[in-house]
Amino acid sequence: MSKLINGWEVVIGLEVHAQISTQSKLFSSSPTVFGADPNEQVSFYDVAMPGMLPVLNEEAVNQAIKTGFAINGTVNKMSQFDRKNYFYPDLPSGYQISQLFHPIVSNGYIDITDEDGNSKRINIERIHIEQDAGKSIHDLDKEHSYIDLNRAGIPLMEIVSKPDIRSSYEAMQYLKQLRMLLRYIGACACNMEQGNLRADANVSIHKLDTPFGNRAEIKNINSIKFLGDAIDYEIQRQIYEVESGKTIHQETRLFDSRTGETRTMRSKEDAADYRYFPDPDLKPVVLSDERINKIKSELPELPSVKKTRFVEQYKLTPADASILVEERKTADYYEKAVKASRMPEETSKLIANWLIGEVFAILNKENKEISDLAFPIEYIAELVDLIVDKTISGRIAKTVFANMNENGKHPKEIVEELDLAQITDPEIITKSAKEIIEQSPKQLEQYKSGKTQLFGYFVGQTMKALQGKGNPEVINSVLTKLLNN
């Protein structure tokens, strides 16, 4: 059932522009490295010099095919490039090469979880390949604008959802899932702060059982949080306008993250305004079954499949499995750590806990990737093995982990150097426990009189006497016998 806001249903569709992971541009050999000096990655073709012809980047096509399979879409054996005509200072040719009539991928879907925890399917209309424009820079001079054409010709996939999204939350979940898929298959780096993943949100409102309202398109949103904020503002703006007796006009708007507001950019064009026609310099892209099947066979295990397998194979909770499969590097790290363990069936859940807890905390604190850790994967497995075989306690393991992260030493070496091995000998523990009981007559009397919560006091004091190295299970067993005689 649709969620209504003051009696209005919200209708949202997303157009996501994903920079395809290639070494060169869509139709030229210019590099695509981020952060180069302005206009350092530009060829004659990129600046539309006369007589320059486009040469299609095959890897860009392969990545689009791969993405089509990842979103459960249909890869079309024939697709075609069209010219989309419009005039911007940062578009030297006066047109953008895109695919309107015959996209490379049709249909598809992504499943998300809505606010109520229910699964919802967001259908995808199409994926088409197109080239990016350059960049206009307006804040370097009060009187002049500058043009950087490094992005001109960068290969993009535009992934167009159907208007199935009904809230900002669903839009954010959809973009998160799409970003995760693109990263998994290596089709896009999805670094939104670098501009290689951007979203346009089409937002409208209407009363149930009436036609959809006019939509406003919010352009170039480069953050999942900003996507949610922009949609929420736009919903409230449109409701206020309509309930005040005004009309929502089809237009393009920009989101200002500083004010949290959207503002008018220009009236929204229709396809006819762009005067699309097939690009005369590019042949249709005709794909063979062999090429399509080869790319499909190379597709990695996708997050949803991996999550199910982690739950079944490693006995993880769905919540923990979801966290571990969010990034492919993390999922691979986890599996390698489990395989490195001497007793994987006993350690798989504890390894997951350590990754989600201690390891993620270090990564967040030091702003690192999991591949940047100071120690090899095998050390996490060995650390957890030492906990499970009772060489060290979970509390001592945190000290060992901190040392591992600081100096990269092997956990066994740290345990030996710092004399951290757990004391499990019942005789040694009994001796310490008896001394604590003898030194605590008041607490012993209160315990005997019924204040059984003081058992924790005796455990703590015994552990302290053993410098934190006593085995908790043995301490509990010894004290139970001593205190209840």
Secondary structure as UniProt FT lines:
FT   STRAND          4..5
FT   TURN            6..7
FT   STRAND          8..19
FT   TURN            34..35
FT   TURN            38..39
FT   TURN            44..48
FT   TURN            50..51
FT   HELIX           58..70
FT   TURN            71..72
FT   STRAND          74..75
FT   STRAND          78..79
FT   STRAND          82..85
FT   TURN            89..90
FT   TURN            92..93
FT   STRAND          95..98
FT   STRAND          105..106
FT   STRAND          109..113
FT   TURN            115..116
FT   STRAND          119..131
FT   STRAND          135..137
FT   STRAND          146..148
FT   TURN            150..153
FT   STRAND          155..161
FT   HELIX           168..185
FT   HELIX           192..194
FT   STRAND          197..206
FT   TURN            208..209
FT   STRAND          216..221
FT   HELIX           224..243
FT   TURN            244..245
FT   STRAND          251..256
FT   TURN            257..260
FT   STRAND          261..267
FT   HELIX           271..274
FT   STRAND          277..278
FT   TURN            280..281
FT   STRAND          285..286
FT   HELIX           289..297
FT   HELIX           303..314
FT   HELIX           318..325
FT   HELIX           328..340
FT   HELIX           344..354
FT   HELIX           355..359
FT   HELIX           360..366
FT   HELIX           370..372
FT   HELIX           377..388
FT   TURN            389..390
FT   HELIX           394..407
FT   HELIX           411..417
FT   TURN            418..419
FT   HELIX           426..438
FT   HELIX           441..448
FT   TURN            449..450
FT   HELIX           452..454
FT   HELIX           455..465
FT   TURN            466..468
FT   HELIX           472..483
//
